[in-house]
Amino acid sequence: MGVSLLQATKRAFVKVILALALQYELALKVNRDSEDKEVVAAYRRLSKKVHPDKGGRTEDQQKLQAAKDAW
């Protein structure tokens, strides 16, 4: 059984979130089956760490934002 486009983009978004969380040493409890509100909360928490004004890299912020926009 295939996945819908929405599910595929959500999975890609979660993958980016988890990769960046690992890079920035942030523990997030989210996976591809998490509810949308949990994914958004993880995005917001990670965005605070990744933001260039908070010590993050511009490329990481752009990657995170692009994944969210695709979702």
C-alpha positions as CSV (number, residue, x, y, z in Angstrom):
1,M,0.0,0.0,0.0
2,G,1.4,3.4,-1.0
3,V,1.4,6.6,1.0
4,S,-0.3,9.7,0.1
5,L,1.6,12.8,-1.0
6,L,0.7,14.5,2.4
7,Q,2.0,11.5,4.3
8,A,5.2,11.5,2.2
9,T,5.9,15.2,2.8
10,K,5.2,14.8,6.5
11,R,7.7,11.9,6.7
12,A,10.3,14.0,4.9
13,F,9.6,16.9,7.3
14,V,10.0,14.7,10.3
15,K,13.2,13.3,8.9
16,V,14.7,16.8,8.6
17,I,13.5,17.7,12.1
18,L,15.2,14.6,13.6
19,A,18.4,15.1,11.7
20,L,18.7,18.7,12.8
21,A,17.7,17.9,16.3
22,L,20.5,15.3,16.5
23,Q,23.0,17.8,15.0
24,Y,22.0,20.5,17.6
25,E,21.8,18.0,20.4
26,L,18.1,18.5,21.1
27,A,15.9,15.6,22.3
28,L,12.6,15.6,20.5
29,K,10.0,12.9,20.8
30,V,8.5,12.9,17.4
31,N,8.2,10.3,14.6
32,R,6.5,9.9,11.3
33,D,3.3,8.7,13.0
34,S,3.1,11.6,15.4
35,E,0.1,13.8,15.3
36,D,0.4,17.1,13.3
37,K,0.3,19.3,16.5
38,E,3.3,17.3,17.9
39,V,5.2,17.8,14.7
40,V,4.5,21.5,14.7
41,A,5.6,21.8,18.3
42,A,8.8,20.0,17.6
43,Y,9.4,22.3,14.6
44,R,8.9,25.4,16.8
45,R,11.2,24.1,19.5
46,L,13.9,23.2,16.9
47,S,13.5,26.4,15.1
48,K,14.5,28.3,18.2
49,K,17.8,26.4,18.3
50,V,18.5,26.5,14.6
51,H,17.8,30.2,14.0
52,P,20.9,32.2,13.0
53,D,20.2,34.8,15.6
54,K,20.3,32.1,18.3
55,G,23.6,30.6,17.1
56,G,22.3,28.3,14.4
57,R,23.4,28.2,10.8
58,T,21.5,29.9,8.0
59,E,21.6,26.8,5.8
60,D,20.0,24.7,8.6
61,Q,17.2,27.2,9.1
62,Q,16.5,27.3,5.3
63,K,16.5,23.5,5.1
64,L,14.0,23.4,8.0
65,Q,11.8,26.1,6.6
66,A,11.8,24.5,3.1
67,A,10.7,21.1,4.6
68,K,7.9,22.8,6.5
69,D,6.8,24.7,3.4
70,A,6.7,21.5,1.4
71,W,4.5,19.8,4.1
